[in-house]
Amino acid sequence: MAGGGTGGHVIPAVAVARELKSRGHQPIFVGTRTGFEAKLVPASGFTLEFIEIGGLKRVGAAQTLRTLAQLPASIATSFSLIARFQPSAIFSMGGYAAGPVTLAAWFNYVPIVIMEPNAVPGLANRMMGRFAARALVSFAETQRFFPAGRSEITGLPVRCEFFNLGPKPQNDRLTILVTGGSRGSRTLNNATRDSWPLLRDAPFHVRLIHQTGTEAHEAIARDFANAGVDGEVVPFISDMPAAFAQADLIVCRSGAGAVAELAAAGKPSILVPFPFAADDHQLRNAEAFAKAGAARLVLDREMTGQRLSEEISRLAANPAELQQMGAKARGFAHPNAAQRAADVLQEVSAPKGPARHV
């Protein structure tokens, strides 16, 4: 199981690993000591082997040189791990930790299965995609980056709690969830704060649930207490499916995990892509949702309190559009993504006894 750095790379891979383990296979993760995998993988009960490698996309000259210097050793370690575990297949979620592992797998004729959750593949998956036995994607437009006949739309594994959310009964209060991820978003935090006077005076009742991130929480919560707007400001939401269940509309970034959860829950959204995401993949994800009528797309530089209030007001005046957006979002959902990924890994793997290392 190769790939790491962010939770968006690790959490889906863990879901696939759990499915593989339930089928009698033995998943082995390869990642770095500095990525999210260092905490998430051992906590999930899986073995994690380390390589030393950093990113190459949108990093400074010093980091680029450091990564290039680390490449030979990381590739050598990957060769050693393949010789040691004799894997039947390599599963790549992409990210800088996946590059050396998939390269070593290719040299050793080990089948590679790529899962690419973004509309535009990252550097590692794009480079190794031509050699992959199969590419599992979330958007139809992503298939053009991979050899014909070797890709399929599976979606991204998402917790079942999101799929189990039923339709939210409509009432005279519009509940809006604003989240910039676990660390928060300065753009969304500022725009939401600036929207308070406008939403307070709006001709409809608004309730806000705002996840700010830890750093900005104290100041925003203090100001919110005097804003005269219904709702709550919290640093972190541990039960995100429960927050989704309360929301009529969600304002968030458009990383792969976020849009997959929106799809699973069938929730309408205002998507504000992070402008510095590698290869502008958040913009492409948001464009795919907006094109399908599942979301409203607002660029980061255009997201202000005034713009947020205008978008909310327009949707509040048209409840039917909100419902249609949610239904369109559900069209992107794939409830069996982890199971299908496990199926594909079994299909491409060469038999090597009862236990399989992946």
C-alpha positions in Angstrom: 0.0 0.0 0.0 2.0 3.0 -1.3 1.2 6.7 -0.8 1.0 9.2 2.0 1.6 12.7 3.2 -2.0 13.7 3.7 -5.1 12.1 5.2 -6.6 12.2 1.7 -4.0 9.7 0.6 -4.0 7.5 3.7 -7.6 7.2 4.8 -8.9 5.6 1.6 -5.9 3.3 1.5 -6.7 2.1 5.0 -10.3 1.4 3.9 -9.0 -0.8 1.1 -6.5 -2.5 3.4 -9.3 -3.4 5.8 -11.2 -5.0 3.0 -8.1 -6.9 1.9 -7.5 -8.1 5.4 -11.1 -9.3 5.8 -10.4 -11.5 2.7 -7.3 -13.1 4.2 -4.6 -10.9 2.7 -1.8 -9.1 4.5 -1.5 -5.4 3.6 1.9 -3.7 4.2 2.1 0.1 4.0 5.1 2.1 2.8 5.3 5.8 3.7 7.3 8.4 5.5 7.8 9.3 9.1 6.6 12.9 8.5 3.3 12.1 6.7 -0.1 11.4 8.2 0.5 7.7 7.6 3.0 7.6 10.5 0.0 8.1 12.9 -3.0 6.7 11.0 -1.6 3.4 9.7 -0.2 2.0 13.0 -3.4 3.2 14.8 -5.4 1.1 12.3 -3.4 -2.0 13.1 -1.3 -2.3 9.9 2.4 -2.6 9.4 4.2 0.5 8.1 7.6 0.5 6.5 9.4 3.8 6.0 11.3 5.4 3.2 12.9 8.9 3.2 11.4 11.1 0.5 9.8 14.5 0.1 7.7 16.3 -2.4 8.6 17.8 -5.8 5.5 19.8 -6.7 5.2 23.4 -5.6 8.1 23.3 -3.2 11.1 25.5 -3.0 14.5 25.0 -4.5 15.9 23.6 -1.2 13.2 21.0 -0.9 13.5 20.0 -4.5 17.2 19.4 -4.1 16.6 17.5 -0.9 14.1 15.3 -2.5 16.3 14.6 -5.5 19.1 13.7 -3.2 16.8 11.3 -1.3 15.5 9.5 -4.5 18.3 6.9 -4.9 18.1 5.7 -1.3 14.3 5.7 -1.3 14.3 3.6 -4.5 16.9 1.2 -3.1 14.8 0.8 0.1 11.7 0.1 -2.0 13.6 -2.6 -4.0 14.6 -4.1 -0.6 11.0 -4.1 0.7 9.8 -5.8 -2.5 12.4 -8.4 -2.2 11.6 -8.9 1.5 7.8 -9.1 1.2 7.4 -10.5 -2.3 4.1 -8.6 -2.8 1.4 -9.8 -5.2 0.5 -6.3 -6.2 1.2 -2.6 -5.3 -1.7 -0.3 -4.5 -0.9 3.4 -5.1 -2.9 6.3 -3.8 -0.3 8.7 -5.2 1.7 11.4 -3.4 5.4 11.7 -3.1 5.7 8.5 -1.0 4.3 6.4 -3.8 6.8 7.3 -6.5 9.8 5.2 -5.4 7.6 2.2 -4.5 5.8 2.1 -7.8 9.0 2.6 -9.7 10.6 -0.3 -7.9 7.5 -2.4 -8.5 7.6 -1.7 -12.2 11.3 -2.9 -12.4 10.3 -6.0 -10.5 7.3 -6.8 -12.7 4.9 -6.4 -9.8 1.4 -5.4 -10.9 0.5 -1.8 -10.0 -3.1 -0.6 -9.3 -3.5 3.1 -9.0 -6.4 4.9 -7.3 -6.6 8.5 -8.4 -9.4 10.4 -6.6 -8.9 13.8 -8.2 -10.0 15.0 -11.6 -6.4 15.6 -12.6 -3.9 13.0 -11.4 -1.0 13.9 -9.2 2.6 13.7 -10.4 3.3 10.2 -9.1 0.2 8.6 -10.5 0.5 10.5 -13.8 4.0 9.3 -14.3 3.4 5.7 -13.4 -0.1 5.5 -14.8 1.2 4.3 -18.2 2.7 1.2 -16.5 -0.3 0.4 -14.2 -2.3 -2.7 -14.6 -5.4 -0.8 -13.6 -6.3 2.8 -12.7 -9.3 3.4 -10.5 -10.7 6.9 -10.8 -13.5 9.1 -9.5 -14.3 11.2 -12.6 -14.9 10.2 -16.2 -12.6 12.9 -17.4 -9.7 11.4 -15.5 -9.6 8.3 -17.6 -7.9 10.2 -20.5 -4.7 10.3 -18.4 -4.4 6.5 -18.4 -4.1 3.8 -21.2 -7.4 2.9 -22.9 -9.1 -0.1 -21.4 -7.1 0.0 -18.2 -9.2 2.4 -16.1 -12.6 2.3 -14.5 -14.7 4.6 -12.3 -14.8 3.3 -8.8 -14.9 6.4 -6.7 -13.1 7.0 -3.4 -13.7 4.9 -0.3 -15.9 6.9 2.2 -17.1 6.0 5.6 -20.5 4.3 5.5 -22.0 6.8 7.9 -22.1 9.4 5.1 -24.0 7.0 2.8 -26.5 6.2 5.6 -27.6 9.9 6.0 -31.2 10.2 5.0 -32.8 13.3 3.4 -32.9 16.3 5.8 -36.5 17.5 6.5 -37.0 21.1 5.3 -38.0 23.8 7.7 -37.9 27.5 8.0 -34.2 27.5 9.1 -31.3 27.1 6.7 -28.4 25.3 8.4 -25.0 25.9 6.8 -21.9 24.0 7.6 -18.6 25.8 6.9 -15.4 23.8 7.0 -12.0 24.4 5.7 -10.7 21.0 6.9 -9.2 20.0 10.2 -6.8 23.0 10.1 -9.4 25.5 8.9 -9.2 27.9 5.9 -8.3 31.5 6.3 -10.4 32.4 3.2 -13.5 30.6 4.5 -13.0 31.9 8.0 -12.7 35.5 6.9 -15.6 35.3 4.4 -17.8 33.7 7.0 -17.0 36.3 9.6 -17.7 39.1 7.1 -21.0 37.5 6.1 -22.4 37.6 9.7 -24.1 41.1 9.5 -25.6 40.2 6.1 -26.9 36.9 7.2 -28.2 38.3 10.4 -30.3 40.8 8.5 -31.4 38.3 5.8 -35.1 37.7 5.3 -34.6 34.0 6.2 -33.3 32.3 9.3 -29.8 31.0 9.0 -27.9 28.7 11.4 -24.2 28.4 11.0 -22.0 25.5 12.0 -18.4 26.7 11.5 -15.3 24.6 11.9 -12.5 27.1 12.1 -9.4 25.1 12.9 -7.6 25.4 16.2 -5.5 28.4 15.5 -8.3 30.8 14.5 -11.0 29.5 16.8 -10.6 31.6 19.9 -10.8 35.0 18.1 -13.6 34.0 15.8 -15.6 32.4 18.6 -15.3 35.5 20.7 -16.5 37.8 17.9 -19.3 35.3 17.0 -20.7 35.5 20.5 -21.7 39.1 19.8 -22.6 38.8 16.1 -26.3 38.1 16.7 -26.3 35.0 14.4 -27.7 31.6 15.3 -25.2 28.7 15.4 -21.9 27.5 16.8 -18.2 28.1 16.1 -15.9 25.1 16.9 -12.2 24.4 16.4 -12.8 20.8 15.1 -15.7 18.5 14.4 -14.9 14.9 15.4 -18.2 13.5 14.1 -18.4 15.0 10.6 -21.3 12.7 9.4 -23.4 14.1 12.2 -22.6 17.7 11.2 -23.5 16.8 7.6 -26.8 15.4 8.8 -27.7 18.8 10.3 -26.7 20.8 7.2 -28.9 22.0 4.3 -25.8 23.4 2.5 -22.1 22.9 2.9 -19.3 25.5 2.2 -15.9 23.8 1.9 -12.8 23.2 -0.1 -12.8 20.7 -2.9 -10.2 18.1 -2.1 -10.9 14.5 -3.2 -12.0 13.5 0.3 -14.4 16.4 0.7 -16.2 16.0 -2.7 -16.4 12.2 -2.1 -18.1 12.8 1.3 -20.5 15.4 -0.4 -21.4 12.8 -3.0 -21.9 10.0 -0.4 -24.2 12.2 1.7 -25.9 13.8 -1.3 -25.4 17.3 0.0 -25.4 20.5 -2.0 -22.4 22.7 -1.6 -20.5 25.9 -2.4 -17.0 24.8 -3.3 -14.0 27.1 -2.9 -10.9 25.3 -4.3 -7.6 25.8 -2.5 -5.7 27.8 -5.1 -2.3 26.3 -4.4 -3.3 22.6 -4.7 -0.9 20.6 -7.0 -1.9 20.7 -10.6 -5.0 22.8 -9.6 -6.7 19.5 -8.8 -9.2 21.1 -6.4 -10.3 23.5 -9.1 -10.9 20.5 -11.5 -12.8 18.6 -8.8 -15.0 21.6 -8.2 -15.5 22.2 -11.9 -16.7 18.6 -12.4 -19.3 19.0 -9.6 -20.4 22.5 -10.8 -20.7 21.2 -14.4 -23.1 18.5 -13.2 -25.2 20.9 -11.2 -24.1 19.4 -7.9 -22.3 22.5 -6.5 -21.7 26.2 -6.9 -18.1 27.1 -7.6 -16.5 30.2 -6.2 -12.8 30.9 -6.7 -10.7 31.6 -3.6 -9.9 35.1 -4.7 -13.6 35.9 -5.2 -14.9 34.4 -1.9 -15.8 37.4 0.3 -18.5 37.9 2.9 -20.6 39.7 0.3 -20.2 36.9 -2.2 -20.9 34.1 0.3 -24.1 35.9 1.5 -25.2 36.3 -2.1 -24.7 32.6 -2.9 -26.5 31.6 0.2 -29.4 34.0 -0.4 -29.9 32.8 -3.9 -30.1 29.2 -2.9 -32.3 29.9 0.1 -34.8 31.5 -2.2 -34.9 28.3 -4.3 -35.2 25.2 -2.1 -35.9 23.1 -5.2 -32.4 23.9 -6.6 -30.9 22.8 -3.3 -32.6 19.5 -3.5 -31.6 19.1 -7.1 -27.9 19.9 -6.3 -28.0 17.2 -3.6 -29.4 14.6 -6.0 -26.7 15.5 -8.6 -24.0 15.2 -5.9 -25.3 11.7 -5.1 -24.7 10.8 -8.7 -21.0 10.9 -8.0 -21.3 8.5 -5.1 -19.7 5.0 -5.2 -20.6 3.1 -2.0 -18.5 0.0 -2.9 -15.2 1.7 -3.8 -13.1 -0.2 -1.2 -14.6 -3.6 -2.2 -14.0 -2.9 -5.9 -10.4 -1.9 -5.3 -9.8 -5.1 -3.4 -11.5 -7.1 -6.3 -9.1 -5.5 -8.8 -6.0 -6.1 -6.7 -7.0 -9.8 -6.5 -7.6 -9.9 -10.3 -4.2 -8.6 -11.2 -2.2 -10.4 -8.5 -0.3 -13.6 -9.4 -1.1 -16.5 -7.0 1.6 -16.9 -4.4 0.1 -19.0 -1.7 -2.7 -18.4 0.8 -1.4 -15.0 2.2 -0.9 -12.0 0.0 1.2 -9.0 0.7 -0.1 -5.8 -0.9 
